[in-house]
Structures are given as C-alpha cells and as structure tokens.
Amino acid sequence: MSRLREAAAADDPLAVAACDVPDSYRAAVTLAADQRALARTPVEQRDPRRTIHVQEVPTPELAYDEVLVATMASSINFNTVWSALFAPVPTFRFLRTLGKLSPEGARHDLPYHVLGSDLSGIVLRTGAGVREWKPGDEVVAHCLQPDLQTPGGHDDTLLDPGQRVWGYETNFGGLAEISLVKANQLMPKPAHLTWEEAASLGVGLSTAYRQLVSHHGAAMKQGQRILIWGAAGGVGAYATQLALNGGAIPVCVVSSPAKAELCRRMGAELVVDRAAEDFVFWDEQERPRLSEWSRFRGAVRKLAGDDPDIVVEHPGRDTFGVSVMVAARGGCVVTCASTSGYQHTYDNRHLWMHVKRIVGSHMANYSEAWAANELVVRGSVHPVLSRTYPLDSVGEATHAVSSNTHQGKVGVLCLADRPGMGVRDPDLRALKRERIDLFQESSVL
C-alpha cells in the first residue's frame, strides 16, 4: 500500500497502474455493532462523527466484470448521511439481502460497510471480462449497479428489479483508498478538473440531468420556468446550470443571502430567499400552514410572471405540498428524494383538477450519466465543490452535509494527498476557471 500511496502522491497514472494490488486499504466505514448499539437511540441524537470510522479493511476479490480503482477523491451525498445515521433503513439490511443472492454477492455481507457513491481515480486492475477500460485510465464513477438478469431493466436500467446504489446498497464504495465498481459504472474523468472537483459530479449531476433533461424525467424545453428547491445545494446547483444551458428560466429557492448570491453568480436572475421572506410552511403542531403555501405561490408568480412549468423536488415533506400547489396547469413535479421526510401531504385537487404530473426520478441510468458527464468534459457544466476534507475527517464532512452548513458539494481526498492534483488540460481550465471556482470556500478543512 505504501508504494501505491507514493505513486498516487506523484500524480502518475502509469506508476499507479504498475503497483501491486495491496492486501488491505484505508476506508470510511460504518459498523454493524454500532447499528445494533444505537437501535434504541433516536435518530436526531445520532452523530456521523461517531458512527463513521476510518480503518484498514481487506481488499475484495475482483469478479470478471469489475474494476478496482485507486480512489483519488470522493464526495459526500445524502445517502452517506443516511448510512451514518442507520436511518431510515440500516444499510446492513441491504448487504445481507445482496449476500444471499450469489457467491459474488456474499462478498458484500460484512460486519462493516465501506461507504461512498462517488469517486474519481485511476484504474488499478480489471476483471477478465472488462474490455473498455485498462489500468492507468483516469475515471469517474456513476453510482448505479444494474443486475439485468430479468427483462425489466433492458429499456431503462432504473426499472431493473436488481439495480442497486453502489456504496449505499452495496459494499466497497468510494470513500476509501481503493474502490470496487462494475465496469459499466465508469466514465472518463474531465481532464481540466482536479480529482476532488471531478469526484463531486457523479450522483448530483446525473440525478439533476435525469430529472430535468431526460425523457424519463421532465424533458425540459426552452423557455420553461423551472422552480428549483435548494438551488445552491448539490442537485439544485446542477439543475440550475442545466436549466440555464437548456434555455429555460430557473427560479431558485434558497435559505440565505449568501446562497442567493451564488445562484445569481451562476447566471440565475430569479431567486427566492425563504429566510428573508420568512416563509414557514408548517406550524408547531406539524400542521400545514396553507396561507403560507399560497403566499409562496404568489411570490413566485410575481417574480417569474407565471407559475413554474417544472418543479425540481428533493426536500420532500417540508415542501412537497407547496410544489404541487405552485406547479402550472399541466405542469410537472419531478422528485428524486425526501431529505426532510418521506410522508408527504398535498392537496390532491391541485393535481387532478389542473392535470399536473408527479414524476419519480432516482439517480440516472448509464446513458444519462454519460451524457451529463460529457457536458462537463466539454466545459459546459461545472463542479459545485465548496469544501474538501481529508479521508480522516470524513465524519466531520458528513456532519456538515447532515446539518446543512455547506453549499454545493463537499469533497473528500482519498489517495490524493493534497488538493489541486489531476489537471491534464490546463488550457480549458484557465478558460473556465471563474466558473469552476464559484462555490469554493477553502482548500482543505
């Protein structure tokens, strides 16, 4: 492992590819023992800084369609938060289910779970059946692992009954020095980005792409008004960029003046600061404040000139009823998550009488993720990385996301021992530098 770390520190892909596969590596893990110990502890009292551990783990065996990646950097997603809190479902339940399916799946059923659904890195080894990738290739990873042993997923892999989220519903994720992925998760690393910038793209960007651009989502058109909740966060900031690129009109909803300014610097002209306007959608008894929902709709109409054609939803319980209300007649609410709760309350009259649609959208398929990544490769979409932590501080990084004290995406350095490594196209980087640095707060915390 010391030789691999030295090659990574030299930022030399060929030297990395020449290294032997180590017997073990450092990884951010949750422990089944902690999950059992905290079973009766309220979720709000659980702390990712105590439940995520960085420790040495054995290197898994490589299957014929898999790739071992020397992971240079990764990032925190909300599924990392859920994993660390063992809620709403302990991820060890996923690992046990996967372990019962096959000898290959049994490798994942362990008393520890290596977390992380994003990575950038260098291919270290490939399985016997891998044709498109070779050791030394610089890659990023898409998080969807389809099974494709039944017909359900062959039109759209997200319809595959056997699809799983790598690093959440599988083991050996990206918050580690080495990661195990399927070959059909890999995409080329954008050459003008650093390792930590490239690692901040995958889940957030591909999710926003499917929600807004894909025919599986809202199929956004030029001139449409797009209401985007949390527009300075990961999914929201990528959705804002995609809306602007596609000739749509983003209406960005944020929670502070600083986040409002970020949206304007991205090019959005219409911004609603929920905190400044003092919108409170629920009372102290957790009942909907319908007058506030209506006031919000009026504010959006006044700002945008009409109701939004598409609403990009991910907060869930706190905002979903408002989203259904404010969407235009014949409009679409496209939802990819429920970070504030899964049980939604909304007035169904707004849905059926105004012929609106609710579209579920979960991550993206490989084709959609590849198309989104190509936009970054060409310099049309940019990372929204704000903070970067070392691997030893991954618990602190996850806590920042869980407490919403961040903007954009939070990155984690794995084998990269300093920020700024991995740039292969300095000319394109210089051309796009202002946009790339837009969310940056500091180098490494």
Secondary structure, DSSP 8 states (H G I E B T S, - for coil): -HHHHHHHHTT-HHHHHTS---SEEEEEEEEHHHHHHTTTS-GGG--HHHH-EEEEEE-----TTEEEEEEEEEEE-HHHHHHHHT-SS-HHHHHHHHHTT-HHHHTT--SEEE--S--EEEEEEE-TT--S--TT-EEEE--EE---SSGGGSS-GGG-TT-EETTTTSSS-SSBSEEEEEGGGEEE--TTS-HHHHHTTHHHHHHHHHHHTSTTTT---TT-EEEEETTTBHHHHHHHHHHHHTT-EEEEEESSHHHHHHHHHHT--EEEEHHHHT---B-TTS-B-HHHHHHHHHHHHHHHSS--SEEEE-S-TTTHHHHHHHS-TT-EEEE---TT-S-----HHHHHTTT-EEEE--S--HHHHHHHHHHHHTTSS---EEEEEEGGGHHHHHHHHHTT---BEEEEESS--STT-----HHHHHHHHHHHTTT---S--
